[in-house]
């Protein structure tokens, strides 16, 4: 099963929107993410519907932040992009009447639900500004100016 990178990608985009100095078009974002602009618009729509980003049309238009990064958590973004699966662990249903399979599936489901609850609680505690601040610390450690505009990459 292939992993879902939408959360990571949207976090990346939101920090670029904050640090990039202006709106970014779907074409620019899609080039940054190596995907199609339609995929960008579809994914960003969930963020727009929740009030995290704005979309502008025409000359000078594009996507921009509607809120400060300190007002957005990882949970907010995960929720806005449709709550993608956190774990790809699936139970076997080859022998639905087998008591061993039933016991195994129940144990796996219980553990998965507990792990999801812990992960989502952590998501709710991490603000995008925390991630952006970490980026700035890494830039400074490399001797680069974290306040300078940087290209989307």
N, C-alpha and C positions, 0 to 999 in steps of 0.2 A: 504494500500500500504506500502510495506516495504521500509525503508530508505536505501540509498546508502552510505556505509562507506568507499568506495575506497579512497576518498581524505584524510580522517583522517588517514587511515591505511598507505597510502604512505608517508604522512608527518612524521608519526611515524618512518617508515623505513628509510627515508632519514636522519633524525636526528641521529638514531642509527648508520647508515653507517658513518656519520661524527664523532661521538663520540666513536665509537666502536673499533677503532684501526686497522681495516683491512677489507678485503672483507668478505662478508657474502654470503653463498650459499642460493639457493632457498629453500633448506630443512630447514636451520636454520630460515630463514625469515618466512617460512610457519608454523613452530612450534611456533614462536613468535606470529603470527597472528591467529593461530588455523584454518588454511585453507590448501589447497592442493598446493604443489610446482608448479603445472601447472598453477594455478590461479596467483601465484606470478610471474612466468615468463611472462605470458600474460600481466599482468598489468605493470610490470617493463619494458616491451618492448617499451611501449609508451614513458617512461622516457628516455630510451636508444636512441630511434629514435630522440628525441629532444636534445640529448647531455647532459643530466643531470646526467646520470649514465653510467658506463661501465660494460660490462659483460666479465669475463674471464673464460676460460675452464681449466680443468685439476687440478692437485695438486696446491693448493694455489689460485685457481680461485674463482669466485663468483662475486657478485655485489659490486661495489664501486662507490663513487662519482666522477664525471668528472668535476664538478664545485664547487666552494665554496658556502656554504649555503647563503652567502650574495648576491650571484648572481642569486638566485632562489626565486621567489615569490609564494604565494599561487595560484595566477592566473596561473602561469606557470605550476604548477603541475596539477591543475584542467583541464587545456587545454590539457596537455599531456596524461591524462588518459581518454580522450574522452568526456570531458565536461558533466559530469553526471548532471542530473536534480537537480536544486537547491531547488525547491519547489515541493511538491506533490499535489498541488492544481490543480484540473481539473474542467473544465466547464461541465455543464450538457447539453446534446444534446437530451434529451427525447422529446422535443417539438420544433423542429427546426424552426417552423413558428410562435411561440409565441413571441410577441413583448416584453413581460416581460422577458422571458428567454434570448432573444437577448440582451436586455439592461443590464441584470445582467452579462451575459458572457462578454460583452464589458467592463464593469466596472472592473470585476475581472481580465481580461487580461491586461488592462491598469495598474492596481495596481501591478500586478505580474511583468510586464516588468520594471516598475519603481523601484521596490524592487530589481530585478535582477541587474539592472544597478548600483544601490548603492552598493550592495554586491560585485559585480565584481570589482568595483573601489576600494573598501576596500581590496579585495584579492590582487590586483595589488600593494598595498602600504605595504603589510606585507611580509617581507623577512623571509625565514626559519631561518636565523641567529637570528631574533628577538625572535622566538619561542624557539630556542636553548638557547639563553641568559636567557630567562624566566625560563627554566628548570634549568640552572645553579644557578640562584638566589634562586630557591626553594630548591635545594640541599644544598646550603650554609646556608640557613635559618634553615635547619634540622641538621646542623653541619657535613654534609657529604662533602667529597672532590669532587667538580664538575669536576676536572681535571682527576680524577682516571677513568680508563676504567670501564665500567659497563656492566653487562650481558644484552643481548637482552631479554626483558620481556614485 
